[in-house]
């Protein structure tokens, strides 16, 4: 997976731009300075760096060395020092138990159902009691738009699937909708989106 993403991130431009994801930014009111946060598959760092700018202690992980180099450069440009960047395979990484106050999972739909089940279990484990999951992705209708995301329907999210996927979390809000997004060349145009905010009991 790393090699494929190294190629995607190889251009001089930031594939998904440098601004934070709109859904993530909209959850600003739930974030508290000093919280520990895991940014999953954080790519070139746009979301992890923004979270750090809100006062969180961020651990940003991604499989792509190329993306992480760009992320570190962006953090330096923004004078952000409260992000730890780590190159890691999500399925070999040591997630830990009750470790993070916040997990940001923004467009992490590069895996099928079996791997996703393992990943979602690790997310539930690594959240502290009372910890928040902020998850954002595409629904199956995104295949009609073709403006970003995977081409495999199994990788996409529905509300029912997400409800069943996180039995140890209390859903605070979940919404499926369509909107135009502009996140670099990677996500650009009318899109079929889904947001989930959930808290660990």
C-alpha positions in Angstrom: 0.0 0.0 0.0 2.8 2.4 0.8 4.3 2.3 -2.7 1.0 3.1 -4.3 0.5 6.0 -2.0 4.1 7.2 -2.5 3.3 7.5 -6.2 0.0 9.3 -5.5 1.7 11.8 -3.2 4.8 12.3 -5.4 3.7 15.5 -7.0 4.8 18.9 -5.8 1.2 19.9 -5.0 -0.6 18.6 -2.0 -3.0 15.9 -3.3 -5.8 16.8 -1.0 -4.8 20.4 -0.4 -3.4 21.9 2.9 -6.7 23.0 4.5 -8.4 20.7 7.0 -11.3 18.6 6.1 -14.6 20.6 6.4 -16.3 18.0 8.6 -13.3 17.9 10.9 -13.2 21.7 11.2 -17.0 21.7 12.0 -16.3 19.6 15.1 -14.0 22.3 16.6 -16.3 22.8 19.6 -15.8 19.2 20.8 -12.0 19.5 20.9 -10.2 20.6 24.1 -6.6 21.8 24.4 -4.2 19.2 25.7 -6.2 16.2 24.4 -4.3 13.4 22.8 -5.3 12.7 19.3 -4.6 10.0 16.7 -4.9 11.0 13.0 -5.2 7.8 11.0 -3.8 7.6 7.5 -3.1 11.4 7.8 -1.2 11.6 4.5 0.4 15.0 3.9 -0.7 16.2 7.3 -3.5 18.7 6.6 -5.8 17.3 9.3 -3.2 16.4 11.9 -1.5 19.8 11.7 -4.9 21.6 12.0 -5.7 19.5 15.1 -2.4 20.4 16.6 -3.1 24.1 15.9 -6.3 23.7 18.1 -4.0 22.7 21.0 -4.1 18.9 20.8 -1.2 16.6 21.1 -1.4 14.7 17.8 0.1 11.4 16.6 -0.1 11.3 12.8 0.4 8.0 11.1 0.6 7.1 7.5 2.1 4.4 5.3 3.7 6.7 2.8 7.2 8.1 3.4 6.6 10.6 0.6 3.5 12.0 2.3 5.2 12.2 5.7 8.0 14.3 4.3 5.5 16.7 2.9 3.6 16.7 6.2 6.7 17.5 8.2 7.5 20.4 5.8 4.0 21.8 6.2 4.2 21.6 10.0 7.5 23.5 9.9 6.0 26.2 7.6 3.1 26.6 10.1 5.4 26.4 13.1 3.5 23.5 14.6 5.5 21.4 17.0 2.8 19.3 18.8 2.6 16.6 16.1 4.5 13.4 16.1 4.7 11.9 12.6 5.2 8.1 12.2 5.4 5.9 9.1 3.4 2.8 9.9 1.3 0.0 8.4 -2.0 0.3 10.2 -2.3 -3.5 10.4 1.1 -4.0 12.1 1.1 -0.9 14.3 0.7 -1.1 18.0 -2.5 0.8 18.8 -2.6 0.3 22.5 -5.5 0.4 24.9 -7.3 3.6 26.2 -4.6 5.7 24.7 -6.3 8.6 22.9 -8.9 11.2 23.7 -9.7 11.7 20.0 -9.4 9.6 16.8 -9.7 11.4 13.5 -10.5 9.0 10.7 -10.9 11.1 7.6 -11.4 9.3 4.2 -9.6 6.1 5.3 -11.6 3.9 2.8 -8.7 2.1 1.1 -9.5 -1.3 2.6 -12.2 -4.0 2.2 -14.6 -5.2 4.9 -12.3 -7.7 6.6 -9.5 -5.2 7.2 -12.0 -2.5 8.0 -13.4 -4.7 10.8 -10.0 -5.1 12.3 -9.2 -1.4 12.0 -12.5 -0.3 13.6 -11.9 -2.7 16.5 -8.5 -1.1 17.0 -10.0 2.3 17.0 -12.5 1.3 19.7 -9.7 -0.2 21.8 -7.3 2.8 21.5 -9.9 5.4 22.6 -10.0 6.3 26.2 -13.4 6.0 28.0 -15.2 9.2 27.0 -13.0 9.5 23.9 -14.3 10.8 20.6 -14.3 9.2 17.1 -14.6 11.8 14.3 -15.1 9.7 11.1 -15.8 11.1 7.6 -16.1 9.3 4.3 -18.1 8.4 1.2 -21.3 6.5 0.7 -21.9 4.1 -2.2 -23.6 6.8 -4.2 -20.1 8.4 -4.5 -19.5 5.8 -7.3 -21.9 7.8 -9.5 -20.0 11.1 -8.9 -16.4 9.7 -9.3 -15.0 12.8 -7.7 -12.7 11.0 -5.2 -12.5 7.9 -3.1 -12.3 4.2 -3.9 -13.9 2.5 -6.9 -14.9 -0.6 -4.8 -18.4 -0.4 -3.3 -17.4 -2.6 -0.4 -15.0 0.1 0.8 -17.8 2.7 1.2 -19.9 3.4 4.2 -23.6 3.3 5.0 -25.3 4.5 8.2 -26.4 0.9 9.0 -22.9 -0.4 8.5 -21.3 2.2 10.8 -24.0 1.7 13.5 -23.1 -2.0 13.5 -19.3 -1.4 13.3 -18.9 0.4 16.6 -20.9 -1.4 19.2 -18.8 0.1 22.1 -19.4 3.7 21.0 -22.4 5.9 21.6 -23.4 7.7 18.4 -23.6 11.4 19.0 -24.5 12.3 15.4 -24.4 10.6 12.0 -25.4 12.2 8.7 -25.4 11.1 5.1 -25.6 14.0 2.5 -24.4 15.3 -0.8 -22.2 18.4 -1.1 -19.5 19.9 -3.2 -16.0 19.6 -1.8 -12.7 21.0 -3.0 -9.8 19.3 -1.3 -7.0 19.5 -3.8 -7.1 17.3 -6.9 -7.9 14.2 -4.9 -11.4 15.2 -3.7 -13.0 17.7 -6.0 -16.6 18.1 -7.0 -20.1 17.0 -5.9 -19.7 14.1 -3.5 -21.8 11.6 -1.5 -20.6 12.0 2.1 -21.2 10.5 5.6 -20.2 11.9 9.0 -20.0 10.1 12.3 -19.3 11.5 15.7 -19.3 8.8 18.4 -18.1 8.6 22.1 -16.7 5.6 23.9 -18.7 4.6 26.9 
